[in-house]
């Protein structure tokens, strides 16, 4: 399926996304936010975390992190973290809205994913302490790679979407967020 032209796609996404998310994590859980960056009209930016990070080392993710006390909103968290991780100023992001929140059960974090178009394109300055690599994949290729998997992971089983993209595998909360976005793209593109 070829993804529709840029203006219609972005307008459709903006209409389908939550414009005023007000999510609160359950008691004992933490709130985090990520940005799903869109570049070149229909490509999505991911990061590969460094192997030295204590949580999810080497995994593919979106820029983001845990809410700080001085973050006024979940969106502020996502934009602050995107600037820290990729060097993208908040003023360079046109935020389209938020996807449904994603709870993580092992780490007890509620993730609020925002979708935004980067006006600066691919001018990334990755933080070497956090980001090993910046990856960009066209939406069409991500749609074609989407599969449902059931993998043994430690003492548990991961059941959900996965995306094999060359040498990289997108899975877990990142895959769930991506799947949610691609579902909207399919509806908008229909």
Kinemage of the C-alpha trace (Angstrom):
@kinemage 1
@onewidth
@group {chain A} dominant
@subgroup {mainchain}
@vectorlist {calphas} color= white
{ca unk a 1} P 0.000 0.000 0.000
{ca unk a 2} L 1.439 3.343 -0.998
{ca unk a 3} L 0.948 6.039 1.595
{ca unk a 4} L -1.049 9.064 0.396
{ca unk a 5} L 0.369 12.485 -0.350
{ca unk a 6} L 1.841 14.474 2.508
{ca unk a 7} L -0.750 17.174 3.114
{ca unk a 8} L -3.661 14.725 3.231
{ca unk a 9} L -1.740 12.252 5.410
{ca unk a 10} L -0.683 14.872 7.948
{ca unk a 11} L -4.170 16.410 8.054
{ca unk a 12} L -5.690 12.963 8.556
{ca unk a 13} L -3.259 12.147 11.344
{ca unk a 14} L -3.893 15.458 13.072
{ca unk a 15} L -7.654 14.830 12.988
{ca unk a 16} L -7.310 11.269 14.349
{ca unk a 17} L -4.871 12.031 17.181
{ca unk a 18} L -5.740 13.200 20.702
{ca unk a 19} L -5.244 16.966 20.815
{ca unk a 20} L -5.389 17.282 24.600
{ca unk a 21} L -4.127 14.127 26.335
{ca unk a 22} L -4.518 14.160 30.101
{ca unk a 23} L -3.289 10.765 31.181
{ca unk a 24} L -2.307 9.892 34.729
{ca unk a 25} L -0.443 6.697 35.581
{ca unk a 26} L -1.966 4.251 38.082
{ca unk a 27} L -0.730 4.598 41.684
{ca unk a 28} L 2.893 3.454 41.958
{ca unk a 29} L 3.553 3.832 38.222
{ca unk a 30} L 5.506 6.629 36.545
{ca unk a 31} L 4.579 8.815 33.583
{ca unk a 32} L 6.818 9.015 30.525
{ca unk a 33} L 6.426 10.542 27.076
{ca unk a 34} L 7.974 9.914 23.695
{ca unk a 35} L 7.948 11.690 20.366
{ca unk a 36} L 7.255 9.745 17.184
{ca unk a 37} L 9.181 11.986 14.766
{ca unk a 38} L 8.066 12.153 11.142
{ca unk a 39} L 10.459 13.401 8.463
{ca unk a 40} L 10.355 13.541 4.673
{ca unk a 41} L 6.527 13.377 4.749
{ca unk a 42} L 6.192 9.644 5.385
{ca unk a 43} L 9.276 8.366 7.227
{ca unk a 44} L 9.620 7.756 10.946
{ca unk a 45} L 12.721 8.351 13.064
{ca unk a 46} L 13.859 5.861 15.701
{ca unk a 47} L 16.899 5.678 17.932
{ca unk a 48} L 19.053 2.734 18.938
{ca unk a 49} L 19.947 3.120 22.593
{ca unk a 50} L 23.565 2.683 23.661
{ca unk a 51} L 24.598 -0.599 25.260
{ca unk a 52} L 25.680 1.277 28.403
{ca unk a 53} L 22.201 2.463 29.385
{ca unk a 54} L 20.729 0.716 32.437
{ca unk a 55} L 17.242 0.286 30.917
{ca unk a 56} L 16.635 -1.310 27.516
{ca unk a 57} L 20.265 -1.149 26.308
{ca unk a 58} L 20.707 -1.498 22.555
{ca unk a 59} L 16.969 -1.480 21.860
{ca unk a 60} L 15.183 0.516 19.188
{ca unk a 61} L 13.009 3.267 20.641
{ca unk a 62} L 11.537 6.694 20.115
{ca unk a 63} L 13.155 9.698 21.791
{ca unk a 64} L 11.593 10.217 25.184
{ca unk a 65} L 11.761 9.441 28.858
{ca unk a 66} L 10.387 9.828 32.361
{ca unk a 67} L 8.578 13.035 33.314
{ca unk a 68} L 10.630 15.497 35.369
{ca unk a 69} L 9.028 17.610 38.083
{ca unk a 70} L 9.648 20.777 36.064
{ca unk a 71} L 7.905 19.408 32.933
{ca unk a 72} L 4.581 21.244 32.691
{ca unk a 73} L 2.939 18.478 30.640
{ca unk a 74} L 3.621 15.104 28.997
{ca unk a 75} L 4.284 16.982 25.750
{ca unk a 76} L 6.976 19.053 27.483
{ca unk a 77} L 8.608 15.783 28.561
{ca unk a 78} L 8.605 14.401 25.004
{ca unk a 79} L 10.026 17.606 23.513
{ca unk a 80} L 12.667 18.033 26.242
{ca unk a 81} L 13.831 14.446 25.809
{ca unk a 82} L 13.911 14.776 22.010
{ca unk a 83} L 16.147 17.802 22.348
{ca unk a 84} L 18.410 16.020 24.865
{ca unk a 85} L 18.687 12.861 22.773
{ca unk a 86} L 18.692 14.186 19.186
{ca unk a 87} L 19.466 17.904 19.459
{ca unk a 88} L 16.096 18.853 17.930
{ca unk a 89} L 14.733 22.091 19.423
{ca unk a 90} L 11.074 21.971 20.511
{ca unk a 91} L 10.376 24.913 18.196
{ca unk a 92} L 11.385 22.690 15.241
{ca unk a 93} L 8.574 20.181 15.895
{ca unk a 94} L 5.027 20.563 14.593
{ca unk a 95} L 3.097 18.378 17.039
{ca unk a 96} L 0.087 16.678 15.428
{ca unk a 97} L -1.339 15.124 18.610
{ca unk a 98} L -1.039 12.057 20.820
{ca unk a 99} L -1.596 8.351 20.298
{ca unk a 100} L -3.249 6.220 22.999
{ca unk a 101} L -1.014 5.740 26.065
{ca unk a 102} L 0.936 2.500 26.407
{ca unk a 103} L 1.405 0.893 29.832
{ca unk a 104} L 4.532 -1.147 30.476
{ca unk a 105} L 4.028 -3.883 33.015
{ca unk a 106} L 7.599 -4.784 33.967
{ca unk a 107} L 8.850 -1.217 34.478
{ca unk a 108} L 5.413 0.145 35.539
{ca unk a 109} L 5.520 3.187 33.278
{ca unk a 110} L 2.633 4.777 31.378
{ca unk a 111} L 3.993 6.112 28.076
{ca unk a 112} L 2.213 8.971 26.311
{ca unk a 113} L 3.329 8.999 22.642
{ca unk a 114} L 3.135 12.238 20.661
{ca unk a 115} L 3.440 12.428 16.881
{ca unk a 116} L 5.309 15.385 15.420
{ca unk a 117} L 6.727 16.519 12.106
{ca unk a 118} L 10.343 17.675 12.259
{ca unk a 119} L 10.854 20.840 10.268
{ca unk a 120} L 14.626 20.468 10.403
{ca unk a 121} L 14.618 17.170 8.516
{ca unk a 122} L 17.601 14.997 9.358
{ca unk a 123} L 19.862 17.457 11.159
{ca unk a 124} L 20.312 15.251 14.208
{ca unk a 125} L 22.949 15.710 16.888
{ca unk a 126} L 22.588 12.453 18.843
{ca unk a 127} L 23.709 12.435 22.474
{ca unk a 128} L 26.507 9.806 22.472
{ca unk a 129} L 25.757 8.884 26.086
{ca unk a 130} L 22.257 7.737 25.157
{ca unk a 131} L 21.974 7.231 21.399
{ca unk a 132} L 24.133 4.791 19.462
{ca unk a 133} L 22.398 5.321 16.132
{ca unk a 134} L 19.571 7.301 14.496
{ca unk a 135} L 17.406 5.229 12.161
{ca unk a 136} L 14.807 6.405 9.642
{ca unk a 137} L 12.326 4.067 7.937
{ca unk a 138} L 9.613 4.866 5.373
{ca unk a 139} L 6.069 4.154 6.564
{ca unk a 140} L 5.457 1.823 3.585
{ca unk a 141} L 8.439 -0.348 4.584
{ca unk a 142} L 7.321 -0.462 8.211
{ca unk a 143} L 3.830 -1.544 7.149
{ca unk a 144} L 5.282 -4.300 4.974
{ca unk a 145} L 7.512 -5.548 7.810
{ca unk a 146} L 4.773 -5.710 10.465
{ca unk a 147} L 4.273 -9.188 11.932
{ca unk a 148} L 2.640 -10.663 15.021
{ca unk a 149} L 5.076 -12.609 17.202
{ca unk a 150} L 5.202 -14.661 20.375
{ca unk a 151} L 8.708 -14.657 21.863
{ca unk a 152} L 10.082 -16.028 25.103
{ca unk a 153} L 11.764 -13.156 26.952
{ca unk a 154} L 13.358 -14.165 30.236
{ca unk a 155} L 10.608 -15.582 32.449
{ca unk a 156} L 7.795 -14.175 30.318
{ca unk a 157} L 6.453 -14.212 26.803
{ca unk a 158} L 6.190 -11.175 24.527
{ca unk a 159} L 3.081 -11.342 22.366
{ca unk a 160} L 2.634 -8.447 19.981
{ca unk a 161} L 3.905 -6.722 16.894
{ca unk a 162} L 7.466 -6.793 15.652
{ca unk a 163} L 9.165 -5.114 12.730
{ca unk a 164} L 12.345 -6.647 11.272
{ca unk a 165} L 14.132 -3.750 9.588
{ca unk a 166} L 17.433 -5.056 8.255
{ca unk a 167} L 19.745 -5.608 11.231
{ca unk a 168} L 17.263 -4.054 13.677
{ca unk a 169} L 14.114 -5.337 15.352
{ca unk a 170} L 11.430 -2.996 16.634
{ca unk a 171} L 9.373 -4.672 19.344
{ca unk a 172} L 7.832 -4.108 22.782
{ca unk a 173} L 6.328 -0.747 23.701
{ca unk a 174} L 7.947 0.896 20.660
{ca unk a 175} L 6.258 -1.637 18.357
{ca unk a 176} L 2.925 -1.118 20.108
{ca unk a 177} L 3.191 2.661 19.629
{ca unk a 178} L 4.245 2.201 15.994
{ca unk a 179} L 1.405 -0.257 15.362
{ca unk a 180} L -1.088 2.245 16.750
{ca unk a 181} L 0.225 4.942 14.400
{ca unk a 182} L 0.232 2.624 11.371
{ca unk a 183} L -3.362 1.616 12.103
{ca unk a 184} L -4.366 5.279 11.881
{ca unk a 185} L -2.331 5.729 8.686
{ca unk a 186} L -4.172 2.763 7.136
{ca unk a 187} L -7.570 4.249 8.056
{ca unk a 188} L -6.616 7.703 6.791
{ca unk a 189} L -5.167 6.196 3.602
{ca unk a 190} L -8.222 4.004 2.869
